[in-house]
Amino acid sequence: MLLDCVLLDWSGISPAIFGAMFQSVLEQHQPDQSRTASRRELGAHYTSERNILRAINPLFMDGLRAELQAAGSSRAKLLALYDRLPQLNVFDPACGCGNFLVIAYRELRRLEMELIDKLHKDDLRRRAVKAGQRGGLFDVGDLIRVHVGQCYGIEIDPSAAHIAQVALWITDHQMNLEAASRFGTTRPSVPLVHSPHIRQGNALRTDWAEVLAPGACSFMVGNPPFVGKKEQSKEQKADLQPLTAGLQGAGVLDYVAGWYLKAAAYMQANPAVRTAFVSTNSICQGEQVGILWAALLRQGSCIHFAHRTFKWSNEGKGVAAVHCVIVGFALQAPGAACRLFDYGDDLRGEPTEIQASRINPYLVDAPDVVLLRRATPLAAVPELVEGITPLDNGILAFTAAEKELFLQQEPSAKQWMRLLQTGNDFINGTNRYCLWLSDAKPAELRSMPKVLELLDRVKTFRLESKSSQKFAATPWLFRETTIPKKYLLIPKTSSERRTFLPLGFVENVITTNSALYLESSSLYHFGMLCSTMHNAWMRAVAGRLESRYRYSASVVYNNYPWPSLGDKQQAAIEAAAQGVLDARAGYPDATLADLYDPLTMPAELV
């Protein structure tokens, strides 16, 4: 393999590709750990050139290319752009192995070559030619002024920081060779006159102004770490704490939010700076919007362009299974129409560009309105409650077959068996069972030895779990001990393919915390929540799990603007709601997954 690599011509390989190779070599792991463990803990993922261009093109390269095109043959305009390129500094405060800086530098060098060609095409024979070079071609060495010293970065991994510097020098050499191929001469790659400015350190604890003064910064771009609230280490939570001080509910923020907050603070000293980050799409959905973007909007942030949700892809092994957005923002209002890139149903494909008058934090063309979490509904409607949290590690849960086998061993447990459904079970028609012992007396519990064995296991599990230890004293009880006999069940998670969120009435069911329920619900409430209006609201403001809808009480339900209706209107909604139930009843063997699949939804239900 090594000999094959030696024989391979490496000259045409993009240094951006080296990032994937270097990153896998850099992994620090124990023999029993996966090779990608340490970098995954940091939240680092190699970014493909395709996704890098999705960020840097609308951030600055499209504008520079348009300026070149508009200049035409005007020497004054061409010179103005040519003189500006060496003054542009690009800063990646989460640079990894330098892929964003590598591609940005390559694109700036190629644009400079276009300018040199336009400005000096008539000078080819008039300029002095170095000895030994082909006649008729001029020496462009002193005309190439864009250099790697315009690239700035911060990277926590010391080896990756060194590699970012080397990758930029390699790119510089490749661009020099490209210039030589185009013009016949080029500037020498050695000695290394200019160096990239890569600071090794924790970006959230480093003073960015010490790496690059805000007044000298032109653009910030990068792919900060992907780490959700539940996956963050103690150190990462500590990194965020100074940046989120004073933000109520900041504990739900993804780690990447720290880069947005720090970028907004950095840009205060130079509002001309423009920024674009590749991020997990959760920062533009659900509860995070009201916390992160409320703070950013207060500081004057305006979104100039955005890529709506797309599926992550890269050229390295261990592709990150995440759904991303790209948000380009600044403290100055956009001078022209905002650019919104939408991927439709093909999240791996190419986007359609939409011209927007304004892009708000939900990445829609609308005013800057954000929803905060509410503890109670806006309207006089029943409160939406989270389902039961068993805290039993599945010990008191049974499949249908397991239930029958257990009851053969412990027949007296039959009266305590209840139907158990998760949100997913409800949609897919899956029936499971649990021991619901809230009303069982001590003597009844002691009369069931097989049940006591299970309770002993539950107690052991809770004692070993830090979050459940206080419930170990009552192993026969779930965290919540009551649930209504009949209620309206709403699954928390539902496929983004569905036009309508599947929900419905259930009776004598224990639903878990993967679903929500309304106790005092009526046909009117069912009808309103089934409505196209409510589903449109949910799609706009709900959080997502990848791209699946994540319904919530605090953001979606409690903020929903229930309309004020007269008796006639309410009666019409109730009649339509009954029509939905009647249409479902016509297909007793179908699950809600069958009935709400866009390809198989019955016409009368539609």
N, C-alpha and C positions, 0 to 999 in steps of 0.2 A: 504493500500500500504506500509506504514511504517512497519507494522508487517511482511508483506511478505519479505521485505528487511532484517529485523532482523533474520528471519528464514533461509534466503538464506546463503549458505556457500560461503563466499567471497574469500576464500584462493586461489582459482585458477584463479581469475580475474586478467588480466594484468593491472598494474597501468596505462598503456598507454590509456586504455579505460576510466579511470577516467578523462582524459583530456577533453573528450566530455561532461561528466557530469558537471565537474567543470566550464567549459567554459560557459555553458548555465546559470549556477547559477550566474556567475560573471557579466552578462550583466547589465549595468546601463541604464535604460530607463524611459521615462515618460509614463504615462498610455496610451497615444495615439500613442506611438511608438511601433514598433515591438521589440520583445525580443532580437533580434540579432543586433539591430542598432549600439550599441557602438563598439562591436568587429568588425563588418563589416567596420565601419569607420576607424578602425586601420588597416584593411586589414588582420586580423588574421583569419585563418582557421585551424581547427583541422586536423592533418595529420594522415592517417591510418598507421597501422604497415606495411602493404604491400608496401606503398610508401616510408616509412622510410627505409625499407630494400633495396629498389631499389637504395637508396642513399648510405647507409653505407656499403652495401656489396661490391660494386666495389671500394668504397673509401678506405676501409681498411680491412674489415672482410674477404673478399675472399682471399686477400693476406696473412693474418695471418693463415687462414685455410690451404692454399696451403703450407705455410711454415711448419705447423704442419705435413702435409701429407708427405712432402719431407724429414722431419727429420727422419722418420721411427723409428728405434729403437736406433738411435744414441743419447746417453745420453747427450753428449756435445751440440748437436744442440737443443735438447729438453730443456736443462737448459738455453741455450742462449735465447730462445723464452720465457721461463717461467720468466726469470729475466727482460725481456724487457716489458712484459705486465704491470707491476705496474708503469712503466715510461711513459706510453702513456696517454696523456691528450687530452680530447675531448671538443671542445668549440663550443657552439651554440649561436651566437650573436642575435638570435631572437627566444628565446627558448619557449615562451608561457608557457604552463603548463608542459613542460619538456619532451614531448614525444620522441623526437629524442635522448635525453640524456638517458632516461629510456631504450629504446631498445638497444642503443649502449652499455650501462653498462651491461645489461643482457647478450648480446652476448659475451662481454669480459669475464664476470664471467664464462659462460659456456665453453668457450675455455680454461680458466684457469683450470677448473675442468677436462677437457680432459687431460691436461698436468700433473696435479697431479696424475691422474689415471695411465698414462703411466710411469711417473717417479717413482712411489711408489707402483706399483702393487706387487713387490716382497718384500715390507717391511711391509705388512699387519700384520704379526705376530711378527715382530721384534720391532715395535715401542711400547712405553709405552701406556697403556690403562688406562684412568681415571676410578676411582672407580665407580662401578654401571653400566658401559657400557658393552655391549655384547662383550665377548671375541673374539679375532681374528680381531677386527677392530681397526684402528688407529685414533688418534685425528688429524683432519686436520685443526683445528682452527688456528694454527700458520703457516700453509702452504698457507692459503688463503690471498693473498696480494693485489689483485685488490680491490680498495675501492672507495666510492662515491666522495672522495676528488679529484679524477681525472676528474670530470665533472664540466665544467664551462659554465655559460650562462648569457645572458643579456635579461631582459624582462621589457617592459615599464609599464605593469599593476602590481601594487604592490601585489595584491592578487594572481595573476597567478604566480608571482615570488616565493611566499611562497609555493604555491601548487607544483611547480616544485621541490622544495627542499624536501617536504614531499613525493612526488611520488618516488623520488630516494631512500629515506630511506625505503619506502615500498618495492621497488624492491630489495634493499639490503637484507631485511628480507626474502623475498621470495627466493632469491638465497641461503641464508643461510639454509633455510628449504630444498631446492633442494639438497644442498650438504649433509645435514644430511641424507636425504633419500638415497643418493647414497653411502655415506661413513660411515654412522653410527654416526658421530660426525660433528660438525661445529663450527664456531666461533660465539660468542654471538652477538645478534643484539643490545642489550643494555648492558652497556651505549653506547651512540652515540659517538664513538671515532672520526670518520671522518664526515665531513659535505661537501655537494656540495657547490660550489662557484657560487651562483646566485646573480647577481647584478641587482637591480631594477633601471631602467633608460631608457632613449631614446638611443638606440644603435647607431644611426647615430650622436649623440652628445657626446657619451661616448668615452673616450680613451680606446680602447680595450686592450692596453698594460698594463693598470692599473688593469684590470680584470685577465688577464693571459699574462705574458711576452712572446713575440713571440718565444724566444729561448726555452721556456718550452712547447710550443704548438705542438701537433702532427697532429691533424686533426680539421678542422672546417666543420660543417655540420648544415643544418637547412632549414627552410621554411620561409624566410622573407615575409613581408606583400605583398599581391596582391592588388596594387592600381595603376590604369592606370593614364595617364597624366591628363585626364579630371576629374577624381574623387578625385584627391589629394586636401587636405585642404591647406589653407595658411601656416599652421604650417609645413605640410609635404613638401611643396615646399621650405620652409625656411630650413628644414633639409637637403635637397639635394644641396642647393645653394653653400655651401663651398666646397662640394665634386666635383661639376661639374664646378667650376670656370675655365674659359679658354676653356671649351668644347663648340664649336660652335653648336647651335641647340639643346642643352641639355634639353630644355623645353619639348621635346617630350618623354623623358625617363620615364619609369615606376619607381615607388618608389623603387622596388627591386634593381634597378641599383645602388643605394647608397651602398648596402651591397657588391656588386661586386667590386666597386671602393675602398671601405674601406678595403675589404679583400686583394686586390692586394697591397695596401699601407702597410698593416700590415705584409704581407708575405715578404716584402722587407728585413726586419730584420732577417728573417729565411726562406730562399727559400725551405727548406725541408718540410714546412707545405703544406698539401694538403687540398683542399676545395671542397665541393659539396653543391650546393643549389638547392632546388626545386623552380621553378620560372614559371611565366606565359611565354608562348612560344613566346610572342611578342619581347622579348629581343634578339631572334635569327632570327628575320625576319624583312624585310623591312627597314625603315629609322633608327631604333634604332641600328642596327648592325654597321653602319658606324660611329656612335657617341660613343656608349659604348665600342664596341670591338676594335675600333681603339685605344682608350685610354688604354685598358687592354693589347693589343698586344705591345704597346710601352713600357709598364712596364715589358714585358717578359712573360706574361701569356701564358700557353700552355694548351689546353684541353686534359685531359687524358681519360675521358670517358664521354658519354652523353646518356641520354634517349631522343629520339625524341618525338614529341608531343604525349601525351596520355591524356585521359579524367580523370579528377580529381574524386576520390572517397574517401569517408571516412565513419567512423562508427557513426558519429553524425548526428543530425538533421540539416536541412538547408545546404545540400551538396553544396559546392561551384561550381557554373556552369562555370568552367574555363578549358582551355586546357593548360597543363603544359609540361615543359621539366625539366630535371635534368642535370646540367652541373657540371662535376668534373674537376677542373683545379688547376694548380700550377705554380710556377715560374721556375720549372725545367722541362726539356723535359721528357716525359715518357720513362722509361727504356725498355719497351717492346711494343708490338703492342697496339694501342688504342682500346678501346671497345666501340662500337656503338650499341645501342639497338633500334630497329625499330619495330613499332606496326602495320605497314601495314594498312589494312582497318579496323581492329578491335582495336579501340583506348581504349577500356575497357578491352582488353584481355592481354595475356602475350606476351612479345616482342621476336623477333628473334635477337640473338646477331651477330653482324658483326665485323670482325677484320679489322681495318683500320690502314693505315700507318700514317695518320694524321687526326685530326678532326678540321675543321675550324669553325668559328663562325656561319656559316649557318648550322652546324651539318652535314656536308658531308665530305667524304674522299677526301680532296683537299687542295691545298696550302692556306695559310692564306691571302686571298684577301677579302677586304671589300669594299662595294660600298658607296660612299658619295652621298648626295643629289646634283643633278645638276639642275640649273635653265633653261638650254637649252639642246637640244639633242646633242649627240656626232656627229651625221651625219647631212647632209644637207636635213632634212626632216621637214615637217610642225610641228609647236609646238602643243603639246597636252594641251587643255584648260579645266578647270573645268566648269561644267555646272552652270546654274543660281541659285542664292540663293534668294528665294522669300522674306524672312523676313516678312511673312504675317500671320504666325500661321495657315496657311491653309484657311484663310478667303476668298481669291480670287481664290480658287481651287474648282472644281466641279466634281462630278461623272457625267456620261452621263444623268442619271435621274434628278439630281440636275440642270444640265445645262438647260435641256428642261423646267423645272419648272421656273427657273429664267428668261429665255427668254420670257416666257409667260407674266411675270410681267414687263419685261424691254426689249421689242423687239429690240430697237436700239442698245443694247449691243452685238448683234450677230456679227457685224463686228470686234469686239475686242476679240472674243472667239478664243483661239488657243489650239491645242492639247498639253497636258502636260504629260511628262513621266519621271518617276524616272528610275534609272538603273534596278530596279526590275520589273517595269511596262514593260519596253522594252523586257526583257527576257520572261515575262509571258503573253505578248500580252494584257495587261490591258490599256485601254484608259481612261484618265482623261482630264480635260480641265481647263483653267485658263483665267482670264481677263488680256490680255497683252496690257497695255495702254501706252506704251512708246511713241507712235506717236499721242496720243490723245491730242487735243487742249483744253484749259480751257473751252471754250464755249461748246465743245462736252461733256466734263465731267459733266458740270453743267446741261446739258439737260437730264441726266440719274439719277433721284433721288434715285433709288434703288442701283445704283453703288456708289453714294455718301454715302449712309448709310454704305456700306461695307468699303469704304475708311476711314470713321470716326472710324470704329472699328480697322482697320489696324493702324491708327495713335495712337489710345489709346494703342494698344498692343506694338508698338514700343517705346512709351514714357515710358512704364512700364518696358521695357527690357533695361538694361544697355548697352548691346552690340549693340542695334539697335536704340538708341535715336537720333543719328545724321541723321537717315533716316526718322524720323517722319515728317519732313517738306514736304516730297514728297511721301505721302502714296500710290499714284498711280503707283509708280515705284518700281521695284524689285532692289536688290542691283546692279546687272548688267542690263544694259538697251538695249543691242544689242545681237543678236545671229544670226548666218548665216541661210540662207534659207535651204541649204542642207549641210550635213556633215556626217562624220563617227562617230558613237556613240560607246563608250566602257563603259560598266557598271563597277563601281568600285569594286563591290562585286559579286562573283560567287561561286557556289558550288564546293567544292574540288573533288566531284565525276566526274566532267566533264573533259574529256581529252582536250577539246578545249574551250577557252573563247568565249562565244557568243558575237559577235559584228556585226554591220551592218550599212548601209546607211539609213538615215532618211531625210525627207523633211517636212518643215513647222511644226516643232515640237519644243516646248520649253522643253529642258531637264534640270533637276535640278542638284544640286551639288552632287548627288549620282552617277553621271556619268561624263565621260570626252568626249571631242570631238575634231576631227581633221577637220578643215575647208577646207583647200586646199588639200584634199585627193584624191587618185586615186585608180584604181584597183590594182596597184602595192603595195601601202601602205596597202590596205585591205588584199591582198594576203600574204604579209610578216607578218602581225600581226595575221593572221589565221594559220600561218605555225607551224609545229611541233617544229621547232627550237625555235621560239619565245615563244611558250607555255611552253617549257621546261625551258627556261630562266625565265619566269614569275613564275613558280612553285618554282624555286630555290631562287629567290631574293625578291619576293613580301612579303608584310606583310600579316597577317591573321586576320580574325575576327572569333574567335574560331579556326576552321580549314578552313573556307572559304577563298578563295583568295581575297586579297585586292590590286587591280591594282592601280598604282600611276604613275603620270607623272615624279616626281622628282627622283624616284629610279628605277622603272621598265623601263619606256619608254625612258627617257633621257639618261640612261646608256646603252641602248641596242646597241650592236655592229652590226649595219647594214652592210651587206657585200657590197663590191664593185662588181658590176655586169656589164657584157656586154649587148648589146642590145638584143642578142638572149636569154640570161638567163632571162632578165627582161620580155621579151615577153612571155616566158614560164610560169613565175610566174603570169602574168596577165591572161593568158589563164586558168591556174588552179584556179585563183580567180573567174573568170567568171563561171567556172564549179561549184564552191561552191554555187554561187548565183543561178545558174540554178537548181542545186539539191534542194535547199530550195524552189524555186518557184514551184517545182513539188508537194509541200504539202501546198497549200494555207491556209488550215484550221488549220495547226499545228503552235504552238508557238515555239519560240526558245528553251524554256524549254523542249518541246517535242522532238525537232530535235536534241538537244545536250545531252539528257539523254543517258548514255552509254548503257542502256537496250533497248532503242527504236530508236536510231540514224539510219536513213535509210542507206542502204548499199552504195548507190551512193554518199551520202554526206560523209560517211567515206572515 
